[in-house]
Amino acid sequence: MSAPTVEGALTAPNAVAFARRDAITPIEHGRWLADHIPGARLRELPGADHLWWLPEPSAIADLITDFTEEHSR
């Protein structure tokens, strides 16, 4: 079985966010996604929570706001 591919499948700007110490989905998965989606940027978040948006929702809101503002021009 070959590894899945995302090259060419996504054309819109993408932000990939992962908690650095997520025990369920390792950060390497986020790095792989960011490396294989053209133009994607990885944001490594502190912590180990798999639900990375829960510990500090305002920080995630800022990440999303910055990303959308940058790409809405």
C-alpha distances in whole Angstrom, upper triangle without the diagonal:
4,7,9,12,16,18,20,19,22,26,28,29,27,28,25,27,26,28,28,28,26,25,23,21,21,23,20,18,21,21,18,19,22,21,18,21,24,27,26,28,27,30,29,32,34,33,31,31,27,30,31,33,35,37,39,38,41,39,36,38,39,36,35,39,38,35,36,40,38,36,39,41
4,6,9,13,14,17,17,19,22,25,26,24,25,23,25,24,27,27,27,25,25,23,20,20,21,18,16,19,19,15,16,19,17,15,18,20,23,22,25,24,27,27,30,32,32,30,30,27,29,29,32,34,36,37,37,39,37,34,36,37,33,33,36,36,32,34,37,35,33,36,38
4,6,10,12,15,15,17,20,22,23,21,21,19,21,21,23,23,24,22,22,20,17,17,18,15,12,15,15,11,12,15,14,12,14,17,20,19,21,20,23,23,26,28,28,26,26,23,25,26,28,31,32,33,33,35,33,30,32,33,30,29,33,32,29,30,33,32,30,33,35
4,7,10,12,11,13,17,19,20,18,19,17,19,19,22,23,24,22,22,19,16,17,17,15,12,14,14,11,10,14,13,10,12,15,18,17,19,19,22,22,25,27,28,26,26,22,24,24,26,29,31,32,31,33,31,28,30,31,27,27,30,30,26,27,31,29,27,30,32
4,6,9,8,11,14,16,17,16,17,16,19,19,23,23,25,23,24,21,18,18,18,15,13,14,14,10,9,12,11,8,9,12,15,14,17,17,21,22,24,27,28,27,27,23,25,25,26,29,31,32,31,32,30,27,29,30,26,25,28,28,24,25,28,27,24,27,29
4,6,5,7,10,12,13,12,14,13,17,18,21,22,24,22,24,22,18,19,18,16,13,13,13,10,8,10,10,6,6,9,12,11,15,15,19,20,23,26,27,26,26,23,23,23,24,27,29,29,28,30,28,24,26,27,23,22,25,24,21,22,25,23,21,23,25
4,6,7,9,12,13,13,15,15,18,20,23,24,26,25,27,25,21,21,20,17,15,15,14,12,10,11,10,6,6,7,11,11,14,16,20,21,24,28,29,28,28,26,26,25,27,30,32,32,30,31,29,26,28,28,24,23,26,25,21,22,25,23,20,23,24
4,6,7,10,12,13,16,16,20,22,26,27,29,28,30,27,24,24,23,21,18,18,17,15,13,13,13,9,8,8,11,12,16,18,21,24,27,30,31,31,31,28,28,27,28,31,33,33,31,32,30,27,28,28,25,23,25,25,21,21,24,22,19,21,23
4,7,10,12,12,15,15,19,21,25,26,28,26,28,25,22,23,22,20,17,17,17,15,12,13,14,10,8,9,12,13,16,18,21,23,26,29,30,29,29,26,26,25,26,29,31,31,29,30,29,25,26,27,24,22,24,24,20,20,23,22,19,21,23
4,6,8,8,12,13,16,19,23,24,27,25,27,25,21,22,21,20,17,15,16,14,11,11,13,10,7,8,10,10,13,15,18,21,23,27,28,28,27,24,24,23,23,27,29,28,26,27,26,22,23,23,20,18,21,20,16,17,20,18,15,17,19
4,7,8,12,14,18,21,24,26,29,27,30,28,24,25,23,22,20,18,18,17,14,13,14,12,8,7,9,10,13,16,19,22,24,28,30,30,29,27,26,25,25,28,30,29,27,28,26,23,23,23,20,18,20,19,15,15,18,16,13,15,16
4,6,10,13,16,19,23,25,28,26,29,27,24,25,22,22,20,17,18,18,14,13,15,13,10,9,9,9,12,15,17,20,22,26,28,28,27,25,24,23,22,26,28,26,24,24,23,20,20,20,17,15,16,16,12,11,14,13,9,11,13
4,7,10,13,17,20,22,25,24,27,26,23,23,20,20,18,15,16,16,13,11,13,13,9,8,7,6,9,12,14,17,19,23,25,26,25,23,22,21,20,24,25,24,22,22,20,17,17,17,14,12,14,13,9,9,12,10,7,10,12
4,6,10,13,17,18,22,20,23,22,19,19,17,17,15,12,13,13,10,8,11,11,8,8,7,5,7,9,11,14,16,20,22,22,21,20,19,17,17,21,22,21,19,20,18,15,15,15,12,11,13,12,9,10,13,11,10,13,15
4,6,10,13,15,18,17,21,20,17,17,14,15,14,10,11,13,10,8,11,12,10,11,9,6,5,6,7,11,12,16,18,19,18,17,16,14,14,18,19,18,16,17,14,11,13,13,9,8,11,11,7,10,13,11,11,14,16
4,7,10,12,15,14,17,16,13,13,10,12,10,6,8,10,7,6,10,11,9,12,11,7,6,5,6,8,10,14,16,16,16,14,14,12,12,16,17,17,16,17,15,12,14,14,11,11,14,13,11,13,16,15,15,18,20
4,7,9,12,11,15,14,12,12,9,12,10,7,9,12,10,9,13,14,13,15,14,10,8,6,5,6,7,10,12,13,12,11,11,8,9,13,14,13,13,14,12,9,12,13,9,10,14,13,12,14,17,16,17,19,22
4,6,9,8,11,11,8,8,6,9,9,6,9,11,11,11,14,15,15,18,17,13,11,8,7,5,6,9,9,9,9,8,9,7,9,12,13,13,14,16,13,11,14,15,12,13,17,17,15,18,21,20,20,23,26
4,6,5,9,10,9,8,7,10,11,9,11,14,14,14,17,19,19,21,20,17,14,11,9,6,5,6,6,6,7,7,8,6,9,11,11,12,13,15,13,11,15,16,13,15,19,18,18,20,23,22,23,26,28
4,6,9,11,10,8,5,9,11,9,10,14,14,14,16,19,19,22,21,17,15,11,9,6,6,6,6,6,9,10,12,10,13,15,13,14,16,18,15,14,18,18,16,18,21,20,20,23,25,24,25,28,30
4,6,9,9,7,7,10,12,12,13,16,17,17,19,21,22,25,24,21,18,14,13,9,9,8,6,4,8,9,12,10,14,15,14,15,18,20,17,17,21,21,19,21,24,24,23,26,28,28,28,31,34
4,6,6,6,7,10,10,11,13,15,15,17,19,20,21,24,24,20,18,15,13,10,10,9,7,4,6,5,9,8,12,13,13,15,17,19,17,16,20,21,19,20,23,24,23,25,28,27,28,31,33
4,6,6,9,11,12,13,15,17,17,19,21,22,23,27,27,23,21,18,17,14,13,13,10,7,8,7,11,11,15,16,15,18,20,23,21,20,23,24,22,24,27,27,26,29,31,31,31,34,37
4,6,10,11,11,12,15,16,16,18,20,21,22,25,26,22,21,18,17,15,15,15,13,9,9,6,10,11,15,15,16,19,20,23,21,20,23,25,22,23,27,27,26,28,31,31,30,33,36
4,7,8,7,8,11,12,12,14,16,17,18,22,22,19,18,15,15,13,13,14,13,10,10,7,10,11,14,16,17,19,20,23,20,18,22,23,20,21,25,25,23,25,28,28,27,30,33
4,5,6,8,9,10,12,13,15,16,18,21,21,18,17,13,14,11,12,13,12,10,11,9,13,12,16,18,18,20,21,23,21,19,23,23,20,22,25,25,23,26,29,28,28,31,33
4,5,5,6,9,10,11,12,14,16,18,18,15,13,10,10,8,10,11,11,10,12,11,13,12,15,17,17,18,20,21,19,17,20,21,18,19,23,22,20,23,26,24,25,28,30
4,5,5,6,9,10,10,12,14,17,18,15,14,11,12,10,13,15,15,14,15,14,17,15,18,21,21,22,23,25,22,20,23,24,20,21,25,24,22,25,27,26,26,29,31
4,5,5,6,9,10,11,12,16,17,13,13,11,12,11,14,16,16,14,15,13,15,14,17,20,21,22,22,24,22,19,22,23,19,20,24,23,21,23,26,25,24,27,30
4,5,5,6,9,10,11,14,14,10,10,7,9,8,11,14,15,14,14,12,14,13,15,18,19,19,19,21,18,16,19,19,16,17,20,19,17,20,22,21,21,24,26
4,5,5,6,9,10,13,13,10,9,7,9,9,12,15,16,16,17,16,17,16,18,21,21,22,22,23,20,18,21,21,17,18,22,20,18,21,23,21,21,25,26
4,6,5,6,9,12,13,11,11,9,13,13,16,18,19,18,19,17,19,18,20,23,24,25,25,26,23,21,24,24,20,20,24,23,20,22,25,23,22,26,28
4,5,5,6,10,11,8,9,8,12,12,15,18,19,19,19,17,18,17,18,22,23,23,23,24,22,19,21,22,18,18,21,20,17,19,22,20,19,22,25
4,6,5,8,8,5,6,6,9,11,14,17,19,19,20,18,19,17,18,22,23,22,22,23,20,18,20,20,16,16,19,18,15,17,20,18,17,20,22
4,6,7,9,7,8,9,12,14,17,20,22,22,23,21,22,20,22,26,26,26,26,27,23,21,24,23,19,20,22,21,18,20,23,20,19,23,24
4,6,9,8,10,11,15,16,19,23,24,24,24,22,23,22,23,27,28,28,27,28,25,23,25,25,21,21,23,22,19,21,23,21,19,23,24
4,6,5,9,10,14,16,19,23,24,24,24,22,22,21,22,25,27,26,25,26,24,21,22,22,18,18,20,19,16,17,20,18,16,19,21
4,6,9,12,15,18,21,24,27,27,27,25,25,23,24,28,29,28,27,27,25,22,23,23,19,19,21,19,16,17,19,16,15,18,19
4,7,10,13,16,19,23,25,26,26,24,24,22,23,26,27,26,25,25,22,20,21,20,16,16,18,16,12,14,16,13,12,15,16
4,7,10,13,16,19,22,22,22,21,21,18,19,23,24,23,22,22,19,17,18,17,14,14,16,14,11,13,15,13,12,15,17
4,7,10,13,16,19,20,20,19,19,17,17,21,21,20,19,20,17,15,16,15,11,12,15,12,10,13,15,12,12,16,18
4,6,9,13,15,16,17,16,16,14,15,18,19,18,18,18,15,13,16,15,11,12,15,14,11,15,17,15,15,19,21
4,6,10,12,14,15,14,15,11,12,16,15,14,15,15,12,10,13,12,9,11,14,12,11,14,16,15,16,19,21
4,7,9,11,12,12,13,10,12,15,14,14,15,16,12,11,15,14,11,14,16,15,14,18,20,19,20,23,25
4,6,9,10,11,11,8,9,12,11,10,12,13,10,9,13,13,10,13,16,15,15,18,20,19,21,24,26
4,7,9,11,12,9,11,12,10,10,13,14,11,11,15,15,13,16,19,18,18,22,23,23,24,27,29
4,6,9,10,8,11,11,9,10,13,15,13,13,17,17,16,18,21,21,21,24,26,26,27,29,32
4,6,9,8,11,11,10,12,15,17,15,15,19,20,18,20,23,23,23,25,28,28,29,31,34
4,5,5,8,8,8,11,12,16,14,13,17,18,17,18,22,22,22,24,27,27,28,30,33
4,5,9,9,10,13,14,17,16,14,17,19,17,18,21,22,21,23,26,27,27,29,32
4,6,6,8,10,10,14,13,11,14,17,15,16,19,20,20,21,24,25,25,27,30
4,6,7,8,9,12,10,8,12,14,12,13,16,17,17,19,22,22,23,25,28
4,6,6,5,9,8,6,9,11,10,11,14,15,15,17,19,21,21,23,26
4,6,6,9,10,9,11,14,14,14,17,19,19,20,22,24,25,26,29
4,6,9,9,9,12,14,14,15,18,19,20,22,23,25,26,27,30
4,6,6,7,9,10,11,13,15,16,17,19,20,22,23,25,27
4,5,5,6,9,10,11,12,14,15,16,18,20,21,22,25
4,5,5,6,9,10,10,12,14,15,16,18,20,21,23
4,5,5,6,9,10,11,12,14,15,17,19,20,22
4,5,5,6,8,10,11,12,14,15,17,18,21
4,5,5,6,8,10,11,12,14,15,16,19
4,5,5,6,8,10,10,12,14,15,17
4,6,5,6,9,10,11,12,14,17
4,5,5,6,8,10,11,12,15
4,5,5,6,8,10,10,13
4,6,5,6,9,10,12
4,6,5,6,9,11
4,5,5,6,9
4,5,5,7
4,6,6
4,6
4
